[in-house]
Amino acid sequence: MTDQSRPGRKRSEQSRQAILVATLELAAEAGYGALTVEGIAARSGVGKQTIYRWWPSKADVLLDALATKADLQVPIPDEGSFRADLALFLDRTYALGTKSQVADTLRALMAQAQIDPEFGKRFREDFLFRRRDALGEIVERARERAELPAGVGPGTVIDVVFGTLWYRLLATREPIGPEMAGELVALLAPTSG
């Protein structure tokens, strides 16, 4: 996450974690529209001035909370093969996406990114590119081991994975669970023979 803090006292990691947890809880309970910095401050026990000092908006707090959650729950595995690495990465990614509060948060942040260009830039840098870079490590190892499908570039593999996720989240609202993860693994890392 780009450091949105302004000059002043150093961030307390304990306070930061309390704010991020409170933000996710409140967004899950009431939705993005009802989320307020005042509510986050009350739930976390941290002053709203502290929140505004560290993040420019409620969307940025939620973005940081979701990015942190994704970093913690979606590993960048090295199981020795592209198929195994991709399967684990997608299982964890899509397991998060099946949770309605996560899916709703992703939709809200994407919507905010479309109407607020400055937030959109932060959303791309601090979440979208961060998740692409995580999968990019797996894809790059696969490229080095000559495990990518013939004629398919690393960027296309990443686009297929995240394009499918975002298309289903935003356009069709079709399920994005384990079945979809399995189909993408079969498509992008087929078994030989």
KEMIBA-819685 format. One record per residue: z, y, x negated of N, C-alpha, C in turn; residue in three letters. Coordinates in steps of 0.02 Angstrom, whole numbers, plus 50000, padded with zeros to 5 digits. Last residue first. Layout:
<sites>
ZYXZYXZYXALA/...
</sites>
This chain:
<sites>
489114822850014488934815950031489004814850102GLY/490474834550011489834831949985489744824750007SER/491044845150140491164839450095490494836750072THR/490804862950139490684856250165490844850850114PRO/491344876450152491534871850098491424864650122ALA/490864883250263490844886650198491014882050139LEU/490994874350374490384878250363490324880650290LEU/492284869150363491704864550366491054868150350ALA/492994881250370493034877250310492444872450307VAL/492664885050501492444889250444492484885350379LEU/493294874850573492574875650577492304879850520GLU/494644877450542494324871150521493564871550522GLY/494814889850604494904889250532494564882950506ALA/494634885950737494154890550706494204890150630MET/495774877850751495104875050761494574879450728GLU/496864886650730496704881550680496004878450689PRO/496284901750815496774897250786496504892150737GLY/495724911450891495594911650819496064906950782ILE/494924912151053495454909851007495234910050934PRO/494094927551099494124920251096494664918251047GLU/493854940951109494544938651120494584931051128ARG/492664947451082492674941951132493364939751152THR/492984959251001492434958851048492524953551102ALA/494164958450922493964964650954493444963851009LEU/494394945150879494954949550897494724955350941LEU/493104940550850493504937250903494084941650925ARG/492754949450748492334948750807492734945750865TYR/493764946950653493744953350687493314953150749TRP/493444933350616494114935350639494074941750681LEU/492114934450574492294930050630492964932150660THR/492294943150466491864945150521492014940950584GLY/493054935450379493374941150413492944943750471PHE/492104925050348492804923750366493094929550406VAL/490924932050317490924927050371491634925850395VAL/491334939950208491114943150271491124938250329ASP/491554929950113492114934050136491944937450202ILE/490254925250098490794920650118491374924650147VAL/489644936850052489444934150117489974929350143THR/490204938349926490324943449977490154940950047GLY/489674926949856490394927649870490544932749925PRO/488124920949932488514924949885489244925449905GLY/487254906249945487714910649980488144914349930VAL/486484896649881486144902449909486584907249948GLY/487564883249915486964885649881486654891549918ALA/489304886749935488674884049962488074887249927PRO/490304885649786490064889349844489424886149870LEU/490664879349670490844876049732490614879849795GLU/490664882649532490034880849566490164877049631ALA/491784887949480491754880649479491124878049514ARG/491544901449503491594899149434491544891549428GLU/491644901149644491004902949612490994900349540ARG/492994898249659492494893549684491814894849652ALA/493544909849606493684903449573493164898249594ARG/493054918649705492834919449635492964912949595GLU/493754914349817493024913749816492764914249744VAL/495054917949782494894910949797494144909849790ILE/494914931749769495164927749712494974920449721GLU/494514935349899494044936049843494264932149782GLY/495654934649973495164929349982494664929449924LEU/496194946649918496564940349915496084934449923ALA/495224956149949495364954649879495734948049871ASP/495354956250089494724954050058494834952149985ARG/496634961750099496524954850123495874952150094ARG/496334974450042496874970250013496784962950034ARG/495414979550129495204977950061495714973450027PHE/496274980550247495644976850246495434974850176LEU/497444988050193497474981750229496814977850223PHE/497234999150115497884995850111497934989350150ASP/495895003550138496155002350070496774997950069GLU/495795004050279495325000250239495614998450171ARG/496895012350308496845005750338496365001350298PHE/496535024250241497125020550219497115013350246ARG/495405027550319495335026550246495935022450220LYS/496005029250444495495024050433495395022450360GLY/496785040450423497115034050431496615028350420PHE/495695049350416496155048750360496545042150364GLU/495045047850543494705046150480495175045250420PRO/495475041550686495805045650636495515043850567ASP/494775032650764494845039450789495175044250739ILE/494775020550695494135023250719494185030550741GLN/496095017750671495655019050613494985021950634ALA/496525014750798496765020850767496325022750708GLN/495885002150811495715007750856495925014350826ALA/496554995050711495834996050706495615001850751MET/497844995350765497714998650701496964999950691LEU/497644987950883497884994850887497734998650822ALA/497254975350832496804979150876496994986550877ARG/498414972050760497774972850725497284976850767LEU/499314971150867499414976150814498774977350777THR/498804960250937498834966850970498924972450919ASP/498994950250839498314951850863498304958750896ALA/500394950550831499994952150772499284954150794VAL/500764946950961500994953450934500604955450871GLN/500174934250976499914939851014500144946550986SER/499654924250847500244927450876500024933750911LYS/498494920950785498604918050851499224921050885THR/498554926750659498134929850709498224927050779GLY/499344917550589499604924250603499214927450660LEU/498404907250585499054906050618499384912750635ALA/497424912950507497284912050578497924910350617TYR/498094912750381497814918950409497734918350485THR/498404899050366498934904050369498694910550400ARG/497114893350368497634890850413498184896150421ASP/496484900350263496274901450333496804898950382LEU/497184895350151497144902550163496974903950237PHE/496934881550164497624884150166497624891650183LEU/495524881150155495874878350213496574881250219ALA/495274886650029495044890150089495414887750151LEU/495854876649948496094883549945495914887450008ASP/495074865449983495804865349994496084872449994ALA/493784870149945493914867650013494664867950028ARG/493904873049810493774878449857493954876249928PHE/495264865149724494594865049753494524870749803SER/496524867449674496054863649633495354863149661GLY/497344875649741497454868549752496964864249714GLU/497954889649740497504886449692497664879049694ASP/498104902449869498234895949838497744894149783PRO/498844915149910498214914549874498264907949835ILE/499634914550074499604913750001498894914249974PRO/500294923750192499634920950177499564920550101VAL/501554929550202501414923450240500744920250226GLN/501604941050122502134936050117501934929350149LEU/500474948250159500564946450088501074940750081ASP/500754950150296500184946050275500244943750203ALA/501874958650285501934952150318501364947550297LYS/501274969750225501814966150191501894959250220THR/500394973350327500124971450262500644967550222ALA/501314976750429500844971150438500564968750371LEU/501994987650370502364981750394501904975750400ALA/500954996650347501344994050291501714987750311ASP/500574998850482500104996250433500464993150374LEU/501735004850531501514998450558501014995050511LEU/501695016650458502275012150452502075005150475VAL/500475021850502500555020050432501155015550420ASP/500755024350636500225019550619500295017250547ALA/501685034450627501915027850650501395022550633LYS/501355043550472501315042450544501595035550562SER/501565045150334501345050950373501345049850449PRO/503045039150254502415037550289502215043650330TRP/504155044950190503825039250159503145037450190TRP/504565055350270504485056750198504085051150165ARG/504695049350392504145054150383504045055850309TYR/505845041750362505215038450381504635043150370ILE/506765051950339506605047150286505945043750300THR/506835057750464506575061750408506375057250350GLN/507455048250539506735048950548506425053350494LYS/508625037750450508435044150481507675044850486GLY/508955021050497508725025750445508505032050480VAL/509155010750584509745014150557509585018950501GLY/508135004450649508235002750579508875005750550SER/508165009850778508225002650769508405000850697ARG/507995023650752508595021250787508695013850774ALA/506735023750688507335026350654507965023550686ALA/505925018750789505975015150726506615017250690ILE/506075029050883506295022250899506385018050837GLY/505485039550812506185040150834506465033150850GLU/504185035150800504585035750739505325036150757VAL/503745023350927503865030150904504265029950839THR/502735013651034503065014050969503135021350948LEU/501955012851143502645014951154503035015651088ALA/500735008351091500765014751128501465017351136GLY/501014995551038500895001250994500975007951029TYR/502364986751123501674988451108501614994751066GLY/503644982051142503394987151188502664989051177ALA/503894971051054504254971851118503894976351167GLU/503094972950942503044966650980503354967351049ALA/503534985450900502834984650919502734978350961ALA/504864982150868504724986850923503994986350947LEU/504664973150760505034971150820504854975650880GLU/503984981150667503664975150694504014972850759LEU/504994990950645504324992750669503974986850701THR/506044983550591506134987150655505454988850686ALA/505444979550471505654974550520505724977850589VAL/505254992150409504684987750423504854982550476LEU/506584996750399506085000650437505504996150456ILE/507134987150315507424988250382506924991850426ALA/506364989350199506314982950235506594983550307GLN/506805002250166506095000950180506024994550220ARG/508154999950139507965004250195507245003050215SER/507994991850026508364989350084508184993450146GLN/507355000149937506994994349962507334991450024GLU/507315017149946507775011549946507405005649975SER/506335028349850506395023849908506925018549896ARG/507075042549774506715036349769506845032049830LYS/506975059249839507355053349820506905047149819ARG/505445067749799506125067549825506475061349801GLY/503745069149855504265069949805504965070149836PRO/503275056449976503225063149948503785063949896ARG/502365041349995502985045149989502845051949958SER/501335033050002501285038850045501905043350037GLN/500515023449893501165026549902501085033049941ASP/499575010749968499575016949930500235020449944THR/500004994149957500005000050000500005006149955MET/
</sites>
